[in-house]
Amino acid sequence: MNLKELLRENILNLKPYSCARDEFKGQASVYLDANESPYNSPCNRYPDPYQLKLKEQISAIKHVPVSKIFLGNGSDEAIDLLYRAFCEPEVDNVVAIEPTYGMYRVSADINNVGYRPVMLNSDFDIEAYRIMDGTNARTKIIWLCSPNNPTANSLNTEEVLKVLRWFRGIVVIDEAYIDFSERESYSKYLKEYPNLVILQTFSKAWANAGVRLGMAFASEEIIAVLNKIKYPYNINILTQEHIQKALKKNNVAQVQEWIRQIKEQRAVLMEELKSLPMVLEVYPSDANFILAKMDGAIHVYNILVKKSIIVRDRSKVSLCDDCLRITVGTPEENQALMSELRKLRY
Ligand SMILES: *Cc1c(COP(=O)(O)O)cnc(C)c1O
């Protein structure tokens, strides 16, 4: 892969905005360089544009060097920046598995970039040669998501590695749900594959969706490009400080306990769902949600809404006819759902 050939020319040649915190790094006693207010500490100060303290903590937990980490305002920022870095509007395109997370397509549409979905097989899995068949000379990015949303399964590792070997552009593996899976992260392949970008997030297992922090792991060269084109102060002080606290040892233990409980509840909920007459199939899950095929998904969905229980209707999604996507909640929330479902008459 040649990054220079892959990048849009304007991005390759871009001279980035140089902010005050770029020009002077280090400690001083009087800061009169950024037109900040001297009052209302700490929010009066612009945040660290490269979030170094936070990245050092993330690096220790994820075993990825600081230089290979990008932080964004949710994973959605990294998704958008990858389009803007690599895909020339109206000229370039991307390939993505189908069905998958909706933001890859929306972001392609916003950036006026072609989107070429390749249908998963009936096991919701990929075949590398079919993914490659979906590409052409103008394909810059392949979007994979494992464990995948909304199908809940992890993709076949051998096939994913074939795509990484065969494709000469960027391969993104979105691991938003990796903490609920027994599989290892693909981050151990970063050295071997300079075209690999991994997305992770604090929105799911880390229980911080409201704070908005997403991670991208990739080669130094790709991370440098994302840093060059992001808003200078994309991660605010409150988010940086909040997640630094979340990464302290005792809180990490709490998060691990939450993950254990969610996986336990996932198994309970899957068994209970299988016992219901209107549930036709419960698909395997490596995530914190369950995809279930219903006899009349929309009917079930509407009854649950009336009972103030909201699940996600995925029945219009390809390969997901009559499917509901159910997030695993607390034992009480899951039992509230089950007790309403048991009342349904068929
Ligand atoms: C929930 C989810 C995310 C998280 O996005 P954020 O912007 O980090 O909240 C990313 N990818 C997938 C596939 C998801 O389902």
PDBQT file of the ligand as one rigid body, heavy atoms in Angstrom, charges set to zero:
ROOT
HETATM    1  C1  LIG A 401     -22.529   1.911  18.657  1.00  0.00    +0.000 C 
HETATM    2  C2  LIG A 401     -21.552   1.740  17.553  1.00  0.00    +0.000 A 
HETATM    3  C3  LIG A 401     -20.467   2.603  17.433  1.00  0.00    +0.000 A 
HETATM    4  C4  LIG A 401     -20.257   3.699  18.419  1.00  0.00    +0.000 C 
HETATM    5  O1  LIG A 401     -20.227   4.929  17.856  1.00  0.00    +0.000 OA
HETATM    6  P1  LIG A 401     -19.820   6.172  18.784  1.00  0.00    +0.000 P 
HETATM    7  O2  LIG A 401     -19.861   7.300  17.829  1.00  0.00    +0.000 OA
HETATM    8  O3  LIG A 401     -18.427   5.875  19.297  1.00  0.00    +0.000 OA
HETATM    9  O4  LIG A 401     -20.808   6.261  19.895  1.00  0.00    +0.000 OA
HETATM   10  C5  LIG A 401     -19.546   2.389  16.422  1.00  0.00    +0.000 A 
HETATM   11  N1  LIG A 401     -19.693   1.362  15.570  1.00  0.00    +0.000 NA
HETATM   12  C6  LIG A 401     -20.723   0.511  15.673  1.00  0.00    +0.000 A 
HETATM   13  C7  LIG A 401     -20.814  -0.634  14.744  1.00  0.00    +0.000 C 
HETATM   14  C8  LIG A 401     -21.690   0.680  16.653  1.00  0.00    +0.000 A 
HETATM   15  O5  LIG A 401     -22.722  -0.164  16.721  1.00  0.00    +0.000 OA
ENDROOT
TORSDOF 0
